[in-house]
Amino acid sequence: MNDLPVPILLDLYGTLVRPGSGAWVGRFAELLGVTPGEVWDAGKPFFQARMLGHMRTPEETVDAMLAQLGRAADADTRRALAEARWSFFHTITLYDDSLPALDELRARGHPLAMVSNCSAEVWPVFDRLALRARFDALALSCDVGVAKPDPAIYLHAVEGLRVAPETCVFVGDGENDEHLGAKALGMTTVWIRRPDARPREVRADYTIASLLDLPALPVLRAG
């Protein structure tokens, strides 16, 4: 039996942090004199480009959405629109168990990697929430150019940890069929069922209600 601590890959949104507030949409709509629905619809075509790192700043998103809406904006309005978009990232918050669980896992010697479908705008959030230093590797879709459930993004994480994928445990809330991608590489999968999550069915090897439950899982105790 391998007596080394098991490497753990963790999702970001819905696992470690609560997604930010959608209040920016109302402000964006107010500034342009359109409806919130029109703002949502204008942003949808660019979701994948943002996730894969082709658009990296709120300003790029604003310009693309203005073009989609057929609107022009002066410099002051454009700046206010970008600030509205930035405000989403200021409202991202940690779940109460996230840092205590990460610190406990690190204290036990588990190598940790984050695997997230996210835009480059999230980078300041890592420093604000003191997350970056708690991970040995980061595999972010905006930087590696692929997104979950593509196995390639998980491989970026395990290469960063210098471990084999089949030795790893993946933990996530189930968005983007992420457990399927991890399972395809032979990883043990854990579904965290947050009470504020959208209802979904996930097939995973284990189910937990809190990240603090991770150390007690048999797959980790056996490591």
Secondary structure, DSSP 8 states (H G I E B T S, - for coil): ---S---EEE-SBTTTEE---THHHHHHHHHHT--HHHHHHHHGGGHHHHHTTSS-SHHHHHHHHHHHHT----HHHHHHHHHHHHHHHHT-EE-TTHHHHHHHHHHTT--EEEEE---GGGHHHHHHTT-GGG-SEEEEHHHHS--TTSHHHHHHHHHHHT--GGG-EEEE--GGGHHHHHHHTT-EEEEE--TTS-------SEEESSGGGGGGSHHHHT-
